[in-house]
Amino acid sequence: MAQRSMTSRVWAVLSPVLVVVALAALSRVRLEVPRAVIEPPVIERRDRFLGVVALGDVLWAVGKDGKIIRSDDGGKTWFRQQTGLHTNFQSIAAWDADRAVVVANEGKGLITGDGGKTWQPVSLPVSDMGSGKVLRVRLDPQGRAWAVSEINVIMRSSDFGKTWQRVTQVDDDVAWNDIAFNGDGTVCVVGEFGRLACSADDGLTWQARETNVAPSLMSIVFRDAQHGLAVGLSGTVLATDDAGASWRQAPVEGLDRHLFDVVWTGARWVAVGDKGVVLSGDADASHWEVGRLNDQDFAWRIALARHGNGVVAVGLNVGRWEAGRWQLFGPRLHH
C-alpha cells in the first residue's frame, strides 16, 4: 500500500515534466505540408490578342501587355514566350519557324532568330507627332518586312526586322491600318476615313485611289496580281480587278458589323470582325455568306492567318475556322 502511494507521488511529479519534454520534442518536429503549384493556362480569360501568323503547324499570336504565345502542332498545345517588354503587341510576321518580327506601341518592336526562345528589342522610325503605334507588319514577295503606323508612316526592313527605314517622308494626319502586295510590283495601303493609296515604284511615290466610302478601311489583301479586297468599318467591302488602280464597292446584304481583317484562303475570301461575324465570299467578290464563327460565340476578332484550307482567328479568344466549323483554343466561349 505504501509502495503504491509512493509510485503515485512519483508519477504526479514526473507527469508535468514528461508533458513538457514531449511538447519540446514536438516543437522541433517540422511538418511538411505539400504545396500545390497551379500554373495559369497559357490562354487566359483576360487576354486580348491583336496579331497572328501561321507557317504550317507553327502558330504565333501576340497581344495585350506584351503577350506572345506559340504552338508547334497547329494549335493543339500552346506555350508562352517571355520578352520582358510590357506594351501592346499589334502585329507579327514570320519568315520561317525561327525568324519573326513583332511591332508594338511607341515605335517598339521585337525580333527573334531562334523561334522565340529569345527576343531582341528594335526601334521603328515612327513620327514624333503621334503615339507611335505601329499597326501592322507584312512581308512582301522579296521577303522584306513593311510596317504601317500613324501620321502617314510607312516603313521597310531588308534585314529581318533589325533596322528600319521610313518610306514616306511627309507627316500627314492619317493612320494607315494595313498594307498588301500584288506580287507584280504594286503595293497598297488602307487607312482612316476610306483612304487607300498604291505605289508602283517600291514605295517611292504613292497615288491616292478613289474609294467613295467614308468608314475607315482596316485590312487589304491581294489573291493574285489583279484581284484584291479591302474591308473596313460598318461592313465596308471594296474589290479591285486591275491591280489596285480602281476599286469598286462590293456590298454585302445584311452586313453592318465592323470588319477588321481579311485573307484569301486559296479558294475563298474570309473576313472577321465585331460580334463574332465571319464573311465568306467567292473569288469574284460577288456572292457572300454572312454568319458567325460559332452561333454561341459573340467575341470580336481582329486578325486572321491562313492555315491549310481554313483560318486561325484571334481577338477576344483564339481559334480555327474551316468550312463552318469553329475550334476554340482556350478556356471558354464569350457570350
Protein Blocks (a to p, Z undefined) as FASTA:
>chain_A
ZZmmmmmmmmmmmmmmmmmmmmmmmmmpccddddddddddfbdfkbccfbdcdehjbccd
ddeehiacddfegomaccdddehiacddfbdcdfblmbccdddehhiacddfehomaccd
ddddddfklnopafbdcddfkopacdddeehiacddfegolaccdfblbdcddddfbdcd
ehiopacdddeehiacddfegolaccdddekiabdcfbdcdfbfkbccdddeehiacddf
egolaccddddehiabdcfbdcdehlaccdddeehiacdddfkopaccdddfbfkbccdc
fbdcdehjbccdddjbccddeehiacdedjbdcZZ
